[in-house]
């Protein structure tokens, strides 16, 4: 039978996240711990789900600020239900779809840029002759959506 709470070491072992990162997440308000009389952290087992969400979100490039906003949308005072997590997922669906599109484009097009040998979109005669994309603004214009493309 599992204890109702986890020490920071147990949460670290179970989640695969270093104790220092867990303390950082707690400082940012991403996870929460109760304190014992000896001021030791005790985490509810439900914090494992939050840590897993944080890890996966970071892996796909979501900032900790965005993660905090998403976690703040979950109910406080009770364990989030599957419906609560589904609502959070729906809110991120468009952003994740766009991220998937960009990753696919990077995967499919990056080898062409590297393969041409110039390694510069500023001088590249294949993808950006005469740096014509500079007129559209800064940044990777071929990767990011163009104005009007959404």
N, C-alpha and C positions, 0 to 999 in steps of 0.2 A: 504494500500500500504506500502511495506517495504522500509525502508531507504536503501540507497546504501551501507552504511557502518555500522559496528557494533562496539560498545564500547567493552572494554575487559569484562565488566560485562555481556553484552548481549551475547558475544561469549561464555563465561563461562556457562551461563544459557542454551543456545541453544545446546552446545556441551557436557555438563556434565563434563567438565574439569575445575579444579580450576584455578582461575586467576594466581596463582603462577606458575602452570605448563605451562600455556600459555606463560607467560613471559620467562620461561625456554626454551620452544620450540622456541621462537623468538630469544633468545640469541644463540641457536644452529643453527639458520638459517632454521628451519623446516617450520615455518610460517612467514609471513611478515605483518607489520603494517605501515600505514602512520601515520604521526604526525600532530596534529592540531597546530595552533598558540600558544596554551597553553601547548604544548608538551604532549597532551593526545593521546593515541593509538586509531587508527581507522582501523578496519579490513574489507577488502572486504568480501562480503558474500561467495565468493568462498573459503575462508579460512576454512569454515565449513567442506568442503569435505576433505581438507588436515588433519584437526584435527581428523575427523572420521577415515581416513586412518591410522593415527599415533596410535590412540587408539586400533583399531583392530589388527594392526601389532604387537603392544606391547603385546596384549593378547595372541598371538600365539608364543611369544618368540623372535620376531625379535628385534635386538638391535637398538638403536637410530641412530647409525652410518650407519647401513644398510638402515634404513628408510630414512635418509638424502640423501644417495646415490641414492635411488630410486626416491625421490622427485626431486633431482637435474636433473634427466633424463627427467623430464617433461619440456615442453617449458616455457621459461620465456617471459614476455611481453604480454602474452595472457592467457585466461582461458583454462586449459586443456580440450580437447574434450573427449567424450566417447572412441574414438579410441586411444587417448593418454593413458588413464587409462587401456584400454585393452592391449596395448603393455607392460605396466608396469606389469600387471597381468601375461602375458605370460612369462615374464622374471623370475618371481618368482615361476612359476608352479612346476618345478622339486623340488625346495627347500621345498615348501609347501607340496608336495606329500610325500617327505621323512619325514617331520615333522609329518604328519598324520600317516605314517607307524610306526614311533617311539611311538607316543601316543597310537596307537592301541596295540602295543607290550607291552607297559607299563601297559595299562589297563588289558590286557589278562594274563600277566605273573607275575605282581607284587604280586598279591594275593597268588600265589604259593610260592614265596620266603618268604613273611611274614607268610604265613600259615604253613611253615615247622618249624618255631620257632627259627631257629638259627640267623636270621637277619644279616647274614654275608656271602657275596659271597666268602670271603676268606676261611672260614671253611666249607662252605655248601657242604655236601656230595651228595645232590640231583642235584644241577645245576653245581657245580664246585668242584668235588672231588679232594682232594689233592692240591687245588689251581692250577690246571693244566692250567687255562687260563692266569696265570701270564706270561707265556712264550710269549703270544701274545701282551703284552704291558699293559700299565696302563689304568685305567678307566673301565667302565661297558662294558666289552667285549661281553656279551650276548645281549646287547641292541644296541650297535653301529655296523654298517656294518663291517664285517671282511675284511681284505685285499683280494682284488680280487673279492669281492661281490659287490663293488660299492655302 
